[in-house]
Amino acid sequence: MSARVPRRRTTLFTGSARTEPVVAALTAGRRAAAVVDARLVDRADRLAGVDLVLPVDADAVDAATVALLSKRLRAHRSDVIVVIGGGTAMDAAAVAAVGVTAPRTLEWALDRAAHSAVVALPADAVPGLDVVAVPTTLGTSAECNAVAIVRATGGASLLLGEALRPRYAILDDVHYRTLAALDVRSACLEAVLRLAGASTAARSHRRAHAHAVALGRALISLGDGALTDAVRLRIARCNAATQRSAALRGRAPFSPRHWYLAHEVSFVARTTKMRATAAIIGRVWQCIEEGDTRWGDAGPLETFWREAAHDAPLPLTPAAGIDALIARWELPSASMPDADARASMARRAEQRWGGRGPALPGLHAADFRDLLEGARWQR
């Protein structure tokens, strides 16, 4: 019988200019490699103790990239990987790390990802080596979670498993200073929606609800204010806390459910995930309010939003409230795709996530088309 790997929490280091001293301490006496977004190579070059730097093009990372990264890390005999970049770079490094000590597991997972939208790693899969995540963007929580996205021929697939959770994360305000205000507020929205999505589960844990509301309220307040270095760091800590606190305890599997349709909108329209999200989230929440339990349970969502947005001030009905927040933060939506593109999005959403799939069971192309017709597209 195979053993199940227990859930662990990522150890956080936070502050200003913490990256170099913390990396030096964590890599001392070990063979260390860095995986870095190619646009940020200079940040890896400053790290003492790292003797192999592997740049990746975040716009082109796919399963083949991950396999090659793992091969190079294995040849290097790395003991620890430092990854610097956004969610794409962190996901690539986390998946590649599994293959350093378990190449057959990685080969199996990448082969499955070419044909399946969701791939769960074997229950006994263990981290191949320590991953030190140094995020340079906000919102994804990839530095603390046990999920990774791998691009395959048919689109992005989700890999799930505790082996993917980074061992350490360094939240350093130095890396957030140049982010545009639009990106910082988009990150706040992404984290709020992660919390709200978990709340759409009918089953709820009282402590989880309290943590989710506290974090949601903090993120809305932080997004409303001046985005100083200190505020950006607090936003980073709140994002990490969505994974490290009880906020997501008892969540419905594969929540938040809007994510899966947003991914297909993003893929077909060649737009960002958050622009796609801004377009559809109000309509998704409206479906929940109208009683469509395939998207989530209305009662818990209404309770979460009423408590999280109480001091904003924002409309206290979820769909109107989230659209008002998006408008207030001036977050752009995706432009309205033509009828053929919307039909393609709907077909892909059913084939990959809906129908009998695990993420959006019971939802079909016609449901997705109707939702896309009523979405909040950029005019």
N, C-alpha and C positions, 0 to 999 in steps of 0.2 A: 504494500500500500504506500502511495506517495504521500509525503508530508506537505502540509499546507504552510506556505510562508506567512508568518504573522504580519499584520499591518504595523508599520513603523512611521514615526514622524520625522520629517526632515529637520535637521539641526540648523537653526538660523543664526546668522551673524548680521547685524544691522548697524548702520551709522554712516558717517562721512569719511571717504578715503580709506575704507576698510579693506578693499579688495587685495591690494598687494601684501600687506602684513598677514592677513588671514590665509591667503593662498600659500605664502611662504611657510607658515606653521603647519598647514594641512599636508603639504607635499614634502616636508623635510624627511630626508632619508628614503624617499620613494621615487620610483620611475614615473614621472609625470608627463602627460601630454595635454595639449590644449586644442579643443575644437572651437573655432571662432568664426563668426560671420565675417566673410571676406572684406566687408567694409570697415571692420574694426580690428584688423590685424595688429595695428599699433598698440592696442590695449593688451594683447597677449604678449607682445614682445617685451613689455615692461615687467613681466612676471618672473621673479627669481625662482629657480628650481624646475622650470618647465623646459624640457630640452627637445620637444617635438611640437610644432604648431601646424595644425591641419585646418586651413581655411575652407569654408563651404559657402557656396552661393545660395543664399536663403531663398531666392526666387526659383531655383532649379533643383533643390534637394528632392530626391525620390528614393525608392527602394534600392536602386543600384548604388546611389550615393552612400546610403546607410551600410550596405554590404561592404563597399570599399573602405569606408571609415573603420569598420570593425576589423577588417583584414589588416589594415595598417597599424591599428592599435595592438592587435595580437602580435604582429611582427616586432613591434617596439617593446613588447612585454610590459606594457603600462600597468602600473598599480593603481593609478588615480587619473581621472580625466577632469580637467577644468574646462567648462563650456561657457563661452561668452557670446551673448546674442539674445535674440528674441525666442519666441516659442518654437519656431521651426528648427533653429540650431539646437535648442535644449532637447527637443524630442528626438532629433537625429542622434545626438550623443547618447541619450538614455537607451535607445534601442540598440545602437551599435555596441554599447557596453555589455549588454546581455550576451552578444556573440563572442566576446573575447574569451570567455571560459566555456561557453556552450554554443559553438558554431552551428551545430545541428539544430538546436532550438531556434536560433535566428533564421536559418535557412527555411525551416518549416514555417515560421511565422510570416516571413516575407512572401513565401509561396502562397500561403493562405490569403494574405492581404491582396494578392493579385486577383482573387476571385470572390472575396467576401468583404463586406463593409465593416464587420466587427470581428476581431480576432482576440480571443482570451488566451494569454500565455498559460502553459501548464501550471497547475497549482503548486508544483514543487520547484518552479523556476526561481533561481536566486540571482541577486545582482552580480554581474560579472566582476565588477570592481567599483570602487567609490567614484561617484560623480559629484563634482562641486559645481553647482549651477550659479552663474553670475548673470542674472537677467539685465538686459539693457532696454527692455520695454516693460510696459505695465499691462495687467489685465488678464493674461492667460493663466496664471498660477502654475505654469509648467514646472517651475522650480520646486514645487512641493507636491505635485499630484502623481498618481500612478496610472496615467493615461498618456499615450503618445499618438500623434497623427503621422501616418506614413503615406506619401503619395504613391499610388500605383497607376497602372494603365487606365483603369476605369474611374479614377477619382481618388479621393483621400479615404483611407481606412483607419479605424480606431484600433489600437492595440491596448489591451488592458492587462494589468498585473502589477503586483507589489514590486517586482524586480525592476520596474521602470521608475520608481520613485527616487529622485536624487537623495544622496546621503546628507549633503550639506547644501546650503544656499546662502549667498552673500547679497544682501540688499544694501546697495551703496548709492547714495544720492548723486554721486559724481556721474553715474551712468544715465540719470534721468533728466539732467539739467537742460539738455538740448532738445528734449521731446517737445513737439508742438502742443499747445494747449488743447487743440482738437483731439490729439492722440491720448492725452492724459484723461480728458473727460470721457472719451470712448472707453478707456480702461475702467473707469468708475462704473459706467453703464454695464460693461461686460460682467463685472463682479456682482453688481446688484442683481442682474438677471440670473446669474448662477445661483444666488441665494433664493431669489423668487422662484426659480424653476424647481428647486428642491421642495419649496413650500407647496407646490401643486399636488404633492402626494397626499392622499387621504389619511394615511397613517402618519403620525407626527410625534416627535419626541419633544417634551416640554423644554428641556434644556436646549435642544437644537433650535427650537423656535426663538427662544430668548437671544441666543447668540446670533442667529440670522438677522433678527430685527435690529440688534445693536450695531452689527456691521453694516447693514443696509442703510440705517440712519446716518452713520458716520460717513459712508461713502457719498451719499447725496449731499451732505453738508460740506464735505471736502471739495467735491466737484463744483459747488456753488461759489466757493471762496477764491481768494488769490492763490495761484499755484506756485508758491515759493518752494525752495529746495526742501524745507522741512515738511511742507504739506505733501509734496511728491513722495517723500520717504514714508510718510504716514499712509498714503494710498497704497504704496507697495506692501506695507505691513498688513494692511487690511485685506489686500488681495491674498497674501499668503495665509492669513488667518481663516479665510473661507475653507481652506483645506486642512488646517491644523487644529481648528477649534471643533466644537460639537455642531457647528452650523449646518453641516450636510448629513448629520447622523439620521438614519432612518429614511433617507431620501429614496424616491422612486428610482429604479434602475433607469439609466440613460436620460435622466433629467439634467439640464433643462431641455425640453423637447423642441423648442423653436430652433435650437442649434442645427439640427439635421436638415431642416428645410433651408435654413440660411446658408448652409454649406452648398447645397445644390444651386441656390440662386447665385451665390458667389462664383461657383465653378462655371456655370453656363454664361453668366453675364460678364465674367472676367472683372469682377469688382471685389472690394475687400469684404471680409466676413462681417465687419461691423456696419458697413453701409447696407449690406443685405439685411442684417438684423434690424437696423433702424427702420427699414421699410416694412418688415413683416410683423414685428413683435406686438404692436398694438392690435392687429387683426387676430393674432394667435390668442392674445389675452381676451379679446372680445368673444372668441369662440368658447373659451373656458367659462366666461361669465354667462354665456347663453346655455350652458349646461352640456357642452360636448366634452365628456370625460375622457375621450381619447387623447385630448391635449392636456388634461389635468383636472384637478378638483377645484371648483370655484371657491368654496368656503375657506380653505386654508390660504389660497392666493389672496383673497380679499382681506383676510385678517393680517397677513404679512404686509400688504401694501398700505393698509390703513395705519398700521403702527409705524412702519418704516418712514412713510412720507408725511406723517402728521405735522411735523414742524417745518416743512419745506418752504412755503406751503404749495401744495399741488392738489389737483382733484383726487379725491379719495377712492374713486372707482379705478380699478387697475388699468384698464385699457386707455381711458382718458388721461389718467395720471402719467403713464409711461410716455405717451405721445407728447404730453405737455413738457415733461422733463427733457426729452430729446429736442424739442423746439427751443426750450430755454437755453440749453447748452449749445444750440446751433450745430447739432451733429447732422451731417448730410446723409440722406438716404440714397440708395441705388436708383438710377434712372429707370423709368418704366420700360421693361423689355417688351418686344413685340409678341404677338400671339403665339408664333412658332416657338420662341424662346421660352415663354411661360409654359407651353405644353411640354417642352423638353425638361424643364425643371420639375414639373409635376410627375412625369414618367420616371425620371431618375429618383425622385424622392420615394415613390412607391417601390421601385425595384430594389433600392438599396436599404431603405429604412422602414418602409410601411408594409402594408399587406400582412404577411405573417412574420415580418421581421421583428427583431427584439426592441427596436428603438421607438417606432411609431406604429404599433400593431393596430390593425383595423382601419387605418387611413389609406385611402386609395387615390389614384391620380385625379379623379374628379373632385375629391375633397381639397386636394392641394391647388387645383386650378381655381376653384371657387375662392379659396383664401387669397391667392395671388391677385385675383381680380379686385379684391377689396383692400389691398395693401396700400401703404402710405408711400408711394413712389415720389422721387424727386421730379418736379415739373420743370 
